[in-house]
């Protein structure tokens, strides 16, 4: 039997107008209300998914990119996913939820207290997808940092958050009704932190967590991180429980990426098994091989209109307007600001591409074209072909699992999962039950 793998869902467009621009929107779900997301979360849990990661962008972007994000609701508006989390926990029993949090926007004390509250309310199912976006700094009166400096700030931020979580020392909470003694104040750590980026005092005004395993920090919220740069991978090795991995999805690339994460973990005195490396994928699941062939064939010669729509979507993600450049010339040097990560640029250019010599048309055409799961050229396929793909990477690259990227909309979920879940379970790849104990326990079940 094939090995079990972990599965999560990346709520890729964030807490915004779900289904906008597609017929799905006419299902008349109110995206501002929790019902749509609660229904979807229940179905992810029914499907055996371990966690839901909610994308977020605090800013609508620069004045130059506002139309790209707002006119078609591609990158905004977005409501705060942290506020959505309690509704999702109320609708589920086992599913972990990890909203995206910008380490520069939330003061450490406030963040530690809010996260501790959500960890208690969810019975240890809360996680944090830590990002280091710097372009939104202007909304908070903060300086815009360089890429690596933003990671330095995130390291300090998370270290202080963890210290606050553990500022109630062992035995500090008593809860002794007979004696009337709630806690032992002498065991609280009233520390003073004076760092490069943050200055604050402890202890935290929140209870410590129930332990979800052996060892210090075993009951803490799960830390998720993206990032493909050297600095981003080092951050994951030091801090993360889940790496949101962006890489080519062939066996050699998956093995190489996992090895880099594991080396980063070992360098920090951690075990490779401490981090679940879950690769992001956005499959297009279709009902037959004939339909697969048709969709792939139709994508081979994209029109200029299609190319411009691809560039508009990429522009929103990159907060860099690519739509006004000559399709038949390369992008000018310096078009991307320091806030755009190396991994994001590599994802735009694609494998074998060149940012300096490829024309905008060539770059956009590669993004528009679709390939088949069956031959490794892309991600269009049937449920059986997707299961073949997942099974192969589990066996040949010892893959931990996948994060499927898509809207948190019932139509999207059913389109991708209705036939896929039974096929994965038939092969023994997807869990059929949860062990209990919260998100960290989910990740350690196998």
Steps between C-alpha positions, in 0.01 A plus 500: 500500500622853426611724785267753656563862411377822657265729311409862557308770315646840420218755488687673221305821443439566866192613686352692208239470220496125442413398146503852359542499123377141470155341479562371855419845635138453394455238770426814705723425795561815704881508517490750790311250716652190665256240361685451171830432674350286775335273242829468312701435818263220604547336161880528519487326837269234358755452223778432753697822455730593789498875465368806324743786434337835429693739274490869580631833375461795732534756226309567180836579347667811366297768321632366169365149563167587665298443180660157451389390844166672542336524157470122467521419873809292436708622794250696702301577697601255772370473852714389791539118504589503870143611570362220282687225686257464798208443261696223326594339830136512606399307187766225529656263751841395361597739219790733575474862385803719431423861404776702336660755732750768404777499760554873452139605548399332826685614816643188668307534826166549324578213261603262779182574695267465202668178385491354852129577520431327167710199599288457813169562323585244230634224725851527354399532133641846432794574274669813366622543142782748563584733210745788469328734253659844517295705251209538742729665758385845392153427635641448850754781513787250477814519287519280191772242555718309259416132439748349746442769763129415493591142587726626780205692641277192468758291688502749788120531490444126523765455770322760716158352427626159612656644814170668583316171448736340751516788744279294726760256626446137593261482793388862470140402431355312798121513467473367856137554595540346845766751608358784293836550333473558126868554415848545645615847397860420595522271200411770246780644289471880510778536244605815319576473130700776333582384150587645162139517384282459811494623855252352749457334837351170615328302636207424271146550626384158375516147632767256383400228257411141567788284382430317174809283534831475680742786528497878528271663249309182422167675558584818309311605186647347185727732302466494121732688266538547124814629331747347255801730546800390701392729783145369482614138518727580794201658678299183440780282635508706818134578558250302296290191559359511145685629193266628229725383218511652152716295263480301177303184573721224364673242717852645477385857578285384791790299645737795458262748662427267792874447550554876524226536761633204696855639492369833628320321784808298595710819502262633768523184710164367386403169342384490137177340618421819696392669174228374266597612149175538307519597132249745356307373199198624307372204302224521243300181546285399202265211434668328205817479294316656207421807710860518620625493140256773397595738784873453442465542124299823536771652723786445255445819299376769740362822357633841602185543707579184694863609543392835641266331747789277610723805543230682697475210743878481536519878545260482792701227670832679437365850575676598180308607189610276213210578270641818345821349368560410137408134457787449258779641716657375824395664825727796580771458760391593851128459431455308827551674832689352791173375650461237226662175607735295286262205519208708372702629205619148416140383508406773251785424259456123517747217467750554220397863457711813524385830647764691304461349154144363477235735365189579703305295246719194560465530877122549486458221245673253731265604781194466273585160359375192677652155509397150595548333834543169322822600324633748758453804276237666721214450741194427287373147544240261632464403865679172427789684335528739793510205740770338284701824524463526878580133552813520283645796691424330829688189394785650297563821698363405844270801472316615814197624310334787316322829548229544236454861393152633427208714612324391817177450308291179491502496117881512493531234768259261331657553159839397637407246766179311415682226308848563639431424867358149441789413268766619747332310782468185291879505464568572868646848436238717675397455862153371585499615865676733741687399812398806699712750689501793261695615197845404625369153577351479149843564353659236722241227444727354229 
